[in-house]
Amino acid sequence: MVEVAGKIRRDFKVLSVFIAIYCEKHHENRAPVAPNLGKIEFFAPKPLSLCPACTRLLMHAMVKRLHCPMTPKPACKRCPNHCYHPTYRKAIRQVMQFSGRHMLLRGRLDYLLHLLF
């Protein structure tokens, strides 16, 4: 199992929550996801149920986050070196826009603060 530092662990948690919200509202063929995708452990606040496409997106995002060469890591939208595949980059933008708006309307500012800072 891959050990992850606190900041990366927090990033994984936020990613999993955002993707779970998006998948719950947009996809119907969801299935439970194991708490470790491949050899990467993620830290969702509750068990995840994602469709296959969202599971692949989460896995891609976690691998890219683990291998990010930037120190300190900037927000992906401000990064000069975009490492996401263009298909996944478009998908993660849609997820972040939808889930961010969804959480803002429901009073979850803590995750939005993570995205901004």
Secondary structure as UniProt FT lines:
FT   HELIX           6..26
FT   STRAND          31..32
FT   STRAND          36..37
FT   TURN            38..39
FT   STRAND          40..41
FT   STRAND          49..50
FT   HELIX           52..66
FT   HELIX           76..78
FT   HELIX           86..105
FT   TURN            106..107
FT   HELIX           109..116
//
